[in-house]
């Protein structure tokens, strides 16, 4: 008997300790991770519309039990999330020549109900990817799948050089340059004048969307996009730069990862850079860009000279926090407080309290483009749930209409009087390359 007690006692003690640790973690998880998002919206009509048609913004967000922290969310989603294959989604690619001679690719996906392109005149969902992103990203494929199932056409805007596209000039893309997005939005409106265009962006795509809308107001030109939903907004480029290069994990994992992807785009188009360099028409340090390890080095070698930026204006004047006050369309911005890219104190709640066109949503957890949920978070995320409700609410119920806002209460741009002529735009249509 004594031998059995001596044998079981340490094992029981270990079991009790493990059970105690599990109970402590469960309490910690529930108290410090599961919360309702904080929603800041000045316009009472829009707030009521969102409560009715986008309830995910007001319900508890349950991050993945075993991976709630921001860095873990970001990395695990990137490594483990599964999505429908590009082949199963179908689609066709349209290559458009920009006014400066460069090219961008639009990947079109028709709705399941109108497969084959019969949904002309219906709404268009414009998807703006993160840095170096394309139709191949798992979050992009989920969004395309959701759009198609809901009956909407969608088009993924691939930045120059992304998504297996080739450069014709040395110009790639930057967070603050919205010339390509402006031409793409005008092109979509010109060829679909009766279609409502809503945009969904993430990370760099959110920066570009907010800056595009602000530039339309500053330059008194028509904004072709009617409403926007953005995730993981990099509100302050200056603060993001600090966060990426002062935190060791951010610097040696995230910054290096993004720099490698950007550097690979340059390598894949090496011949273009060498041809321009041979003609003394290359304004950047091509060789130094290929040796870059961190984003700061890539900015100094390539981005700043290529886009004629001064260092400080590139870091801040193009930031969403400097442009969000100019919003003229309703935009829902969803950020996690633990986003490693965007410090919590950079989220502009004061602007949301003053501008009725900004609906600011912050979750305690979610990381950067993470927002995983459920015990086995390998498919749909919180972003997908919000997107589906947003599209249904905006396009079918006009939930962002407002009687008090200075912006138009109608989300349709079909009656807009501004004319647009694309000029000598060259197009190529072919099946989507995978």
Secondary structure, 3 states (H helix, E strand, C coil): CHHHHHHHHHHHHHHHHHHHHHHHHHHHHHHHCCEECEEECCCHHHHHHHHHHCHHHCCEECECCCCCCHHHHHHHHHHHCCCCCHHHHCCEEEEEECCCCCEEEEEEECCCCCCCCCCCCCCEEEEECCCCCCCCCHHHHHHHHHHHHHCCEEEEEECCCCCCCCCCCCCCCCCCCCHHHHHHHHHHHHHCCCCCEEEEEECHHHHHHHHHHHHHHHCCCCCCCCEEEEECCCCCHHHHHHHHHHCHHHHHHHHHHHHHHHHHHHHHCHHHHHHHHHCCCCCCCHHHHHCCCCHHHHHHHHHHHHCCCCHHHHHHCCCHHHHHHHCCCEEEEEEECCCCCCCHHHCCHHHHHHCCCEEEEEECCCCCCCCCECCCCCCCCHHHHHHHHHHHHHHHHCCCCCCCCCCCCCCCCCCCCCCCCCCCCCEEEEECCC
